[in-house]
Amino acid sequence: MENEDITTTLRLLLKQIEAKINTLNEEGARAFRTGKYERARSVVEEATRLKSFLAKAESLRKEWNELPAFSQPRKLPVSSAKRRDFGKLEKGMRTQEEAFRVPILQTLAEMGGSGLVRDILDVVERKMSGILNKHDYEPLPSNPKELRWRNNAQWCRNTLVTEGLMKKGSPTGVWEIADVGRKALQAGKA
């Protein structure tokens, strides 16, 4: 297999993983809406593990492309690169998850440590008004009722929980900042 084939295969793998994450997002939202909270929790855990795997796969793709023998990849003829469109934007077109960290933690601190997700996201949207772009306000291909930036903010929340900056096991529909999150925010290390 030549370098182009491996690069294309890795790119397709990443898109398939991202599509599976989107499917899990839909399934979790559906379970939540229908009151199947245990299933929703299970789906969130599976999506979190898959997102971690996605980060590892992305790291491998970058490492592959940085290998000296493959640092100057050849262009593939258009006819030989078959891509499936999963409805995902190319990297850099939407606001990255990292940008939501501080606004989410600040909002929670300002709200006394916890709040309803919809209220928190309304404040975060105002805080990020100069950052969010037109792509962030597009609906997700997997869930036309959800804006891309809101989904991205919720993934950021999962990351903050994993890092211990937000509390795990908060009541459904409520986000809470952890003491570690308050300290990191105050120290400018969020």
ChimeraX attribute file (.defattr): number of C-alpha atoms within 10 A of each C-alpha:
attribute: neighborCount
match mode: 1-to-1
recipient: residues
	/A:1	5
	/A:2	9
	/A:3	16
	/A:4	15
	/A:5	13
	/A:6	14
	/A:7	17
	/A:8	16
	/A:9	15
	/A:10	18
	/A:11	15
	/A:12	17
	/A:13	16
	/A:14	18
	/A:15	19
	/A:16	16
	/A:17	17
	/A:18	18
	/A:19	18
	/A:20	16
	/A:21	22
	/A:22	20
	/A:23	16
	/A:24	21
	/A:25	20
	/A:26	16
	/A:27	16
	/A:28	24
	/A:29	18
	/A:30	15
	/A:31	18
	/A:32	17
	/A:33	11
	/A:34	10
	/A:35	11
	/A:36	13
	/A:37	16
	/A:38	12
	/A:39	15
	/A:40	21
	/A:41	16
	/A:42	13
	/A:43	21
	/A:44	20
	/A:45	15
	/A:46	15
	/A:47	23
	/A:48	18
	/A:49	12
	/A:50	17
	/A:51	18
	/A:52	13
	/A:53	14
	/A:54	19
	/A:55	12
	/A:56	12
	/A:57	17
	/A:58	16
	/A:59	12
	/A:60	13
	/A:61	19
	/A:62	13
	/A:63	10
	/A:64	17
	/A:65	17
	/A:66	12
	/A:67	10
	/A:68	8
	/A:69	10
	/A:70	14
	/A:71	11
	/A:72	11
	/A:73	12
	/A:74	10
	/A:75	8
	/A:76	11
	/A:77	7
	/A:78	7
	/A:79	6
	/A:80	8
	/A:81	13
	/A:82	9
	/A:83	11
	/A:84	9
	/A:85	11
	/A:86	15
	/A:87	11
	/A:88	15
	/A:89	10
	/A:90	7
	/A:91	8
	/A:92	7
	/A:93	12
	/A:94	20
	/A:95	20
	/A:96	15
	/A:97	16
	/A:98	13
	/A:99	15
	/A:100	23
	/A:101	18
	/A:102	18
	/A:103	21
	/A:104	25
	/A:105	28
	/A:106	21
	/A:107	21
	/A:108	24
	/A:109	19
	/A:110	11
	/A:111	16
	/A:112	10
	/A:113	18
	/A:114	20
	/A:115	19
	/A:116	15
	/A:117	14
	/A:118	13
	/A:119	13
	/A:120	20
	/A:121	19
	/A:122	12
	/A:123	17
	/A:124	22
	/A:125	19
	/A:126	12
	/A:127	17
	/A:128	14
	/A:129	10
	/A:130	8
	/A:131	13
	/A:132	17
	/A:133	14
	/A:134	11
	/A:135	15
	/A:136	19
	/A:137	14
	/A:138	15
	/A:139	16
	/A:140	19
	/A:141	15
	/A:142	17
	/A:143	15
	/A:144	10
	/A:145	10
	/A:146	15
	/A:147	16
	/A:148	20
	/A:149	25
	/A:150	20
	/A:151	18
	/A:152	19
	/A:153	23
	/A:154	16
	/A:155	20
	/A:156	19
	/A:157	23
	/A:158	20
	/A:159	19
	/A:160	21
	/A:161	19
	/A:162	13
	/A:163	12
	/A:164	15
	/A:165	24
	/A:166	26
	/A:167	20
	/A:168	15
	/A:169	11
	/A:170	12
	/A:171	9
	/A:172	11
	/A:173	10
	/A:174	14
	/A:175	24
	/A:176	25
	/A:177	27
	/A:178	21
	/A:179	14
	/A:180	15
	/A:181	26
	/A:182	20
	/A:183	13
	/A:184	15
	/A:185	18
	/A:186	12
	/A:187	9
	/A:188	9
	/A:189	10
	/A:190	18
